[in-house]
Amino acid sequence: MEQTTAARYLRWAEVEVKELSPIFYDWATPISEDSEVLELINGLPELKRQPNLVLRRHDSAARRWGHTPVFGRGCSLIGGRWSWSF
């Protein structure tokens, strides 16, 4: 049975990174509830939808452009610029 993207991000946050990376946990958890961000992620090729790839790519792109990456309730993506990283 295939997981939805939301379930995949929530599981990754809770099981994979909660104790190891509080920042990734804080980013992945609200993404699992953000339909706008999930729609963008679902537009990526299947292999590029992995939470660690999406979050690391955005973190790197934000820093390259002089921004702080932000994922959280009410604030999706880095400055609203999804195209910076993909």
C-alpha positions as CSV (number, residue, x, y, z in Angstrom):
1,M,0.0,0.0,0.0
2,E,1.4,3.4,-1.0
3,Q,1.7,6.1,1.5
4,T,0.4,9.6,0.8
5,T,3.0,12.3,0.8
6,A,1.5,13.8,3.9
7,A,1.8,10.4,5.7
8,R,5.3,10.0,4.5
9,Y,6.5,13.4,5.8
10,L,4.7,12.8,9.2
11,R,6.2,9.4,9.6
12,W,9.7,10.6,8.6
13,A,9.3,13.4,11.2
14,E,8.1,11.2,14.0
15,V,10.2,8.1,13.4
16,E,13.4,9.1,11.5
17,V,14.4,12.6,12.7
18,K,12.5,13.6,15.9
19,E,15.4,12.8,18.2
20,L,18.2,13.3,15.6
21,S,17.2,16.6,14.0
22,P,14.8,18.9,15.8
23,I,15.0,21.3,12.9
24,F,14.0,18.8,10.3
25,Y,11.2,17.6,12.7
26,D,10.0,21.1,13.0
27,W,9.9,21.5,9.2
28,A,8.5,18.1,8.2
29,T,5.6,18.0,10.7
30,P,3.8,21.1,9.4
31,I,4.5,20.2,5.8
32,S,2.5,17.0,6.4
33,E,-0.5,19.3,7.1
34,D,0.1,22.0,4.4
35,S,-1.9,21.2,1.2
36,E,-0.1,23.9,-0.8
37,V,3.3,22.6,0.0
38,L,2.2,19.0,-0.5
39,E,0.9,19.9,-3.9
40,L,4.2,21.3,-4.9
41,I,6.1,18.3,-3.6
42,N,3.7,15.9,-5.4
43,G,4.6,17.8,-8.6
44,L,8.2,16.5,-8.3
45,P,9.3,13.2,-9.8
46,E,8.7,10.4,-7.3
47,L,12.3,9.9,-6.3
48,K,12.8,13.6,-5.5
49,R,9.8,13.8,-3.1
50,Q,11.8,12.2,-0.2
51,P,11.7,14.5,2.9
52,N,15.4,14.5,3.4
53,L,16.0,15.5,-0.3
54,V,13.4,18.3,-0.3
55,L,14.4,19.8,3.0
56,R,18.1,19.7,2.4
57,R,17.7,21.1,-1.1
58,H,15.6,24.0,0.3
59,D,18.0,24.6,3.1
60,S,20.9,24.8,0.7
61,A,19.0,27.0,-1.8
62,A,17.8,29.4,0.9
63,R,21.3,29.9,2.3
64,R,22.8,30.4,-1.2
65,W,20.3,33.2,-1.8
66,G,20.9,34.8,1.6
67,H,17.7,33.6,3.2
68,T,16.8,31.6,6.3
69,P,14.8,28.5,5.2
70,V,11.4,28.5,6.9
71,F,8.9,25.7,7.1
72,G,6.1,26.0,9.6
73,R,2.5,26.7,10.2
74,G,1.4,29.7,8.2
75,C,4.8,30.0,6.5
76,S,5.5,27.7,3.6
77,L,8.7,27.5,1.7
78,I,11.6,29.8,1.5
79,G,10.3,33.3,0.9
80,G,7.6,31.7,-1.2
81,R,10.2,30.8,-3.9
82,W,9.8,27.1,-4.6
83,S,11.7,27.6,-7.9
84,W,14.9,28.5,-6.2
85,S,15.6,24.9,-5.3
86,F,14.2,22.8,-8.1
